[in-house]
Amino acid sequence: MEKLQTLAWILIGLAVFIWRMVQKARETTAREQRERRYSRPDPAGRPRPVAPGLPATSFEELLRQMQNQNRSDPSGPVSETGETTPAGRALPAKPR
């Protein structure tokens, strides 16, 4: 009889746990649906989420900025020997 009582408590606890998890999932889904913005429905009748806006700067402008940064001189000291890497970049100075 004691084993059945223990098993019953375990099943009750498991049922309460599962019921609470389902309730939390429903609450989260409802909250996200309220927060999400939708545009016109798609052909199947489901609402489509609104895409975020494009950044203020274009890809070409960002590419130019990165190219200009790459063209600037390296910040570290350059060795006096004039040694370069196979790609043509100057090697840093060796510590003394």
Secondary structure, DSSP 8 states (H G I E B T S, - for coil): -HHHHHHHHHHHHHHHHHHHHHHHHHHHHHHHHHHS-EEEE-TTS-EEE------SS-HHHHHHHHHHHHHS--SS-B-TT--B-TTS-B-B----
